[in-house]
């Protein structure tokens, strides 16, 4: 199955790259659509997603527009996708605008064909303003950041009452087992032990020393702050290109629940700030004090608080969590690169540049200034 030479995807940096997962072909799309009775017959493939961890395409059929997404079964099984789909269904029942999961003839939300799993969503309302922008890059305006904060709070309201255990061990899920306990290093050892490919990658590295230092410098008191936080299923990948927008700048639809898991609301809020208020792709290429926008962070927090009020302690917990909130997903990324892809180069970049590098930035003068500015009055 060959990918079109013109189809490139986002890489670990700012350059587009050849895809790891080949683009979905018309014949492949037609074969997958045949398993979803409401999908109709394929008319055309209108767009291929540049996201790197799966292959996806916007399909036009005799029954409308749909989003077809393909995963390798080493990344997402039918059971793994069902975890996401149950959460999406709960949010929809609670009135949140999410992309409708289409069902197969047997009533499932995905189908396995060979080494692949396919899921199909009806195209949701809203403009995909950020679809060609790199993930985890800032909002186009503080007004968008505020609107995204409002939408995140509404998602958390809708998530209340969804009762499900944490997701099974699988790559690329933003779980919440390390920072929430009294001994994050011991929790990390357990996390690594459950993932053989990750353990093999870390063998021979002084990874425990690196993490112990980061936890000591950035994680003091976190477990106490997080101990009483109510468990909540959350999105865990809140950035502008996972949102569809209205013409007046509000969020119309939320999508891409691939990283969703049982965490807590403040963890999800810290993740949203980490992925949208700091231009991480410029790290090392621009002055440190030009990377982050405290105004954008405050706008997102203000939008959130307009729906779900935040006390001073809540904001302080979010800010204290912010420098380390990426650690568990970074480990999951390393597990993906080393285990699913066998790509030691990207696994090393995820460890050195993402996990360790991002945390260390918060220890810099610019990082500390940013953290202080997030909790300062807007006029300061």
SELUM-414300 format. One record per residue (C-alpha): residue number from 1; residue in three letters; x, y, z. Coordinates in steps of 0.2 Angstrom, whole numbers, plus 5000, padded with zeros to 4 digits. Layout:
N
NUM ALA X Y Z
...
***
This chain:
380
1 UNK 5000 5000 5000
2 UNK 5009 5016 4994
3 UNK 5007 5033 5001
4 UNK 5005 5048 4989
5 UNK 5022 5057 4987
6 UNK 5013 5073 4991
7 UNK 5006 5067 5008
8 UNK 5017 5073 5022
9 UNK 5014 5073 5041
10 UNK 5020 5083 5056
11 UNK 5036 5077 5063
12 UNK 5045 5080 5080
13 UNK 5050 5097 5075
14 UNK 5044 5110 5063
15 UNK 5047 5101 5046
16 UNK 5034 5090 5038
17 UNK 5040 5072 5035
18 UNK 5035 5056 5026
19 UNK 5022 5047 5035
20 UNK 5025 5032 5046
21 UNK 5008 5026 5043
22 UNK 5003 5027 5024
23 UNK 4989 5038 5018
24 UNK 4972 5029 5016
25 UNK 4969 5025 4998
26 UNK 4952 5026 4990
27 UNK 4951 5007 4988
28 UNK 4955 5005 5007
29 UNK 4942 5018 5012
30 UNK 4929 5010 5001
31 UNK 4932 4993 5010
32 UNK 4932 5000 5027
33 UNK 4916 5010 5024
34 UNK 4907 4994 5018
35 UNK 4907 4989 5037
36 UNK 4897 5005 5042
37 UNK 4879 5004 5035
38 UNK 4875 5022 5037
39 UNK 4890 5028 5028
40 UNK 4885 5026 5011
41 UNK 4896 5023 4995
42 UNK 4912 5032 4993
43 UNK 4912 5048 4982
44 UNK 4930 5055 4986
45 UNK 4944 5058 4998
46 UNK 4944 5076 5001
47 UNK 4959 5078 5013
48 UNK 4972 5068 5022
49 UNK 4976 5073 5040
50 UNK 4995 5078 5044
51 UNK 4994 5070 5061
52 UNK 5008 5058 5063
53 UNK 5002 5044 5075
54 UNK 4988 5037 5064
55 UNK 4981 5039 5046
56 UNK 4965 5049 5043
57 UNK 4955 5056 5029
58 UNK 4940 5066 5026
59 UNK 4928 5056 5015
60 UNK 4914 5061 5005
61 UNK 4900 5048 5002
62 UNK 4883 5047 4996
63 UNK 4877 5050 5014
64 UNK 4888 5065 5018
65 UNK 4905 5069 5025
66 UNK 4914 5058 5037
67 UNK 4931 5056 5045
68 UNK 4939 5039 5043
69 UNK 4954 5035 5055
70 UNK 4965 5020 5054
71 UNK 4976 5014 5068
72 UNK 4988 4999 5068
73 UNK 4982 4986 5080
74 UNK 4998 4987 5090
75 UNK 4993 5005 5094
76 UNK 4974 5004 5096
77 UNK 4964 4988 5097
78 UNK 4945 4987 5096
79 UNK 4944 4986 5115
80 UNK 4955 5001 5116
81 UNK 4944 5011 5104
82 UNK 4929 5006 5113
83 UNK 4936 5014 5129
84 UNK 4936 5031 5120
85 UNK 4919 5028 5111
86 UNK 4910 5025 5128
87 UNK 4917 5041 5135
88 UNK 4912 5051 5119
89 UNK 4894 5043 5120
90 UNK 4893 5049 5138
91 UNK 4898 5067 5133
92 UNK 4885 5067 5119
93 UNK 4871 5061 5130
94 UNK 4876 5075 5142
95 UNK 4874 5088 5128
96 UNK 4892 5091 5123
97 UNK 4895 5094 5104
98 UNK 4907 5079 5099
99 UNK 4909 5070 5083
100 UNK 4897 5056 5081
101 UNK 4904 5038 5081
102 UNK 4897 5028 5067
103 UNK 4892 5010 5071
104 UNK 4897 4994 5061
105 UNK 4883 4982 5056
106 UNK 4887 4972 5072
107 UNK 4884 4988 5083
108 UNK 4903 4992 5086
109 UNK 4912 5008 5084
110 UNK 4926 5001 5075
111 UNK 4931 4987 5063
112 UNK 4947 4977 5062
113 UNK 4953 4973 5045
114 UNK 4970 4964 5044
115 UNK 4983 4973 5055
116 UNK 4972 4989 5055
117 UNK 4958 4995 5065
118 UNK 4946 5008 5057
119 UNK 4934 5020 5066
120 UNK 4922 5032 5057
121 UNK 4915 5048 5063
122 UNK 4902 5059 5055
123 UNK 4909 5076 5051
124 UNK 4905 5088 5066
125 UNK 4899 5106 5065
126 UNK 4912 5120 5065
127 UNK 4927 5126 5055
128 UNK 4943 5117 5057
129 UNK 4954 5133 5058
130 UNK 4969 5124 5065
131 UNK 4969 5108 5055
132 UNK 4986 5112 5045
133 UNK 4995 5120 5060
134 UNK 5007 5109 5070
135 UNK 4999 5101 5086
136 UNK 5003 5109 5103
137 UNK 5006 5126 5095
138 UNK 4998 5142 5103
139 UNK 4981 5149 5099
140 UNK 4979 5162 5086
141 UNK 4972 5174 5099
142 UNK 4969 5176 5118
143 UNK 4950 5176 5113
144 UNK 4952 5159 5106
145 UNK 4961 5154 5122
146 UNK 4947 5160 5133
147 UNK 4934 5151 5122
148 UNK 4944 5135 5124
149 UNK 4944 5137 5143
150 UNK 4925 5139 5142
151 UNK 4924 5123 5132
152 UNK 4935 5113 5143
153 UNK 4925 5117 5158
154 UNK 4909 5112 5149
155 UNK 4917 5096 5144
156 UNK 4922 5093 5162
157 UNK 4904 5096 5168
158 UNK 4898 5084 5155
159 UNK 4911 5071 5160
160 UNK 4903 5071 5178
161 UNK 4895 5054 5181
162 UNK 4905 5044 5168
163 UNK 4911 5029 5178
164 UNK 4924 5019 5171
165 UNK 4941 5012 5176
166 UNK 4957 5019 5170
167 UNK 4962 5013 5152
168 UNK 4972 4997 5149
169 UNK 4991 4999 5146
170 UNK 4993 5004 5128
171 UNK 5004 5017 5119
172 UNK 4999 5035 5118
173 UNK 4987 5037 5132
174 UNK 4989 5051 5145
175 UNK 4987 5041 5161
176 UNK 4988 5048 5179
177 UNK 4998 5036 5190
178 UNK 5014 5045 5193
179 UNK 5011 5062 5200
180 UNK 4996 5058 5210
181 UNK 5004 5046 5223
182 UNK 5016 5050 5237
183 UNK 5031 5042 5229
184 UNK 5032 5047 5210
185 UNK 5049 5038 5207
186 UNK 5042 5022 5213
187 UNK 5026 5025 5203
188 UNK 5037 5028 5188
189 UNK 5046 5012 5191
190 UNK 5030 5002 5190
191 UNK 5025 5012 5175
192 UNK 5041 5007 5166
193 UNK 5040 4989 5172
194 UNK 5023 4987 5164
195 UNK 5030 4992 5147
196 UNK 5044 4981 5141
197 UNK 5049 4992 5126
198 UNK 5050 5007 5137
199 UNK 5060 4997 5150
200 UNK 5072 4992 5136
201 UNK 5075 5009 5130
202 UNK 5079 5016 5147
203 UNK 5091 5002 5152
204 UNK 5108 5009 5154
205 UNK 5102 5027 5156
206 UNK 5103 5036 5172
207 UNK 5084 5039 5170
208 UNK 5080 5037 5189
209 UNK 5093 5050 5194
210 UNK 5086 5062 5181
211 UNK 5068 5060 5186
212 UNK 5072 5060 5205
213 UNK 5080 5077 5202
214 UNK 5065 5084 5192
215 UNK 5053 5078 5205
216 UNK 5063 5085 5219
217 UNK 5065 5102 5211
218 UNK 5047 5104 5203
219 UNK 5036 5091 5212
220 UNK 5037 5095 5230
221 UNK 5020 5095 5238
222 UNK 5011 5089 5223
223 UNK 5004 5073 5229
224 UNK 4996 5082 5244
225 UNK 4988 5094 5233
226 UNK 4982 5081 5221
227 UNK 4976 5068 5234
228 UNK 4959 5075 5236
229 UNK 4955 5079 5218
230 UNK 4940 5070 5212
231 UNK 4944 5057 5199
232 UNK 4937 5062 5182
233 UNK 4938 5056 5164
234 UNK 4946 5070 5154
235 UNK 4952 5074 5136
236 UNK 4971 5075 5140
237 UNK 4975 5083 5123
238 UNK 4967 5100 5124
239 UNK 4975 5110 5110
240 UNK 4967 5121 5096
241 UNK 4968 5108 5082
242 UNK 4957 5096 5092
243 UNK 4943 5109 5092
244 UNK 4931 5115 5078
245 UNK 4926 5133 5079
246 UNK 4911 5145 5075
247 UNK 4912 5161 5065
248 UNK 4911 5171 5081
249 UNK 4926 5162 5089
250 UNK 4918 5150 5101
251 UNK 4921 5131 5101
252 UNK 4908 5122 5091
253 UNK 4915 5104 5093
254 UNK 4928 5094 5102
255 UNK 4936 5079 5095
256 UNK 4951 5067 5095
257 UNK 4949 5058 5112
258 UNK 4963 5046 5109
259 UNK 4973 5052 5124
260 UNK 4957 5052 5136
261 UNK 4958 5043 5152
262 UNK 4954 5044 5170
263 UNK 4964 5059 5178
264 UNK 4956 5074 5186
265 UNK 4950 5091 5181
266 UNK 4965 5101 5186
267 UNK 4977 5089 5178
268 UNK 4968 5091 5161
269 UNK 4968 5110 5164
270 UNK 4987 5110 5167
271 UNK 4989 5099 5151
272 UNK 4979 5112 5141
273 UNK 4990 5126 5147
274 UNK 5006 5116 5144
275 UNK 5001 5112 5126
276 UNK 4994 5129 5121
277 UNK 5003 5143 5131
278 UNK 5021 5138 5127
279 UNK 5028 5138 5109
280 UNK 5038 5122 5113
281 UNK 5044 5120 5095
282 UNK 5053 5136 5096
283 UNK 5063 5129 5111
284 UNK 5082 5131 5107
285 UNK 5077 5142 5092
286 UNK 5071 5158 5100
287 UNK 5075 5167 5117
288 UNK 5068 5157 5132
289 UNK 5058 5172 5137
290 UNK 5049 5173 5121
291 UNK 5042 5155 5122
292 UNK 5027 5157 5133
293 UNK 5012 5169 5135
294 UNK 5005 5172 5152
295 UNK 4991 5182 5144
296 UNK 4986 5166 5134
297 UNK 4987 5155 5150
298 UNK 4977 5168 5160
299 UNK 4964 5169 5146
300 UNK 4961 5150 5146
301 UNK 4960 5150 5165
302 UNK 4948 5164 5165
303 UNK 4937 5156 5152
304 UNK 4937 5140 5162
305 UNK 4933 5149 5178
306 UNK 4918 5157 5170
307 UNK 4910 5140 5170
308 UNK 4918 5130 5184
309 UNK 4925 5143 5197
310 UNK 4943 5141 5202
311 UNK 4949 5146 5219
312 UNK 4966 5152 5222
313 UNK 4972 5135 5228
314 UNK 4965 5127 5212
315 UNK 4975 5139 5202
316 UNK 4991 5137 5212
317 UNK 4989 5118 5210
318 UNK 4987 5119 5191
319 UNK 5003 5130 5191
320 UNK 5013 5118 5202
321 UNK 5008 5104 5191
322 UNK 5011 5112 5175
323 UNK 5030 5109 5174
324 UNK 5028 5090 5176
325 UNK 5011 5087 5169
326 UNK 5019 5080 5152
327 UNK 5030 5067 5160
328 UNK 5018 5052 5159
329 UNK 5013 5055 5141
330 UNK 5031 5058 5137
331 UNK 5035 5041 5143
332 UNK 5020 5034 5133
333 UNK 5027 5042 5118
334 UNK 5044 5034 5121
335 UNK 5035 5017 5123
336 UNK 5027 5021 5106
337 UNK 5043 5026 5097
338 UNK 5053 5012 5104
339 UNK 5040 4998 5105
340 UNK 5028 5000 5090
341 UNK 5040 5009 5078
342 UNK 5057 5003 5084
343 UNK 5063 5021 5081
344 UNK 5077 5024 5094
345 UNK 5081 5042 5087
346 UNK 5063 5049 5090
347 UNK 5062 5039 5107
348 UNK 5078 5048 5112
349 UNK 5072 5065 5106
350 UNK 5056 5062 5117
351 UNK 5066 5058 5132
352 UNK 5079 5072 5130
353 UNK 5070 5085 5122
354 UNK 5052 5083 5127
355 UNK 5052 5075 5144
356 UNK 5068 5081 5152
357 UNK 5070 5097 5141
358 UNK 5052 5104 5144
359 UNK 5053 5101 5163
360 UNK 5070 5109 5164
361 UNK 5064 5125 5155
362 UNK 5052 5128 5170
363 UNK 5068 5129 5181
364 UNK 5075 5143 5170
365 UNK 5073 5161 5174
366 UNK 5060 5163 5159
367 UNK 5051 5147 5165
368 UNK 5050 5153 5183
369 UNK 5044 5171 5177
370 UNK 5030 5163 5167
371 UNK 5024 5152 5181
372 UNK 5023 5168 5193
373 UNK 5015 5178 5179
374 UNK 5001 5165 5177
375 UNK 4995 5168 5194
376 UNK 4998 5187 5194
377 UNK 4984 5199 5191
378 UNK 4981 5202 5172
379 UNK 4987 5220 5174
380 UNK 5003 5216 5181
***
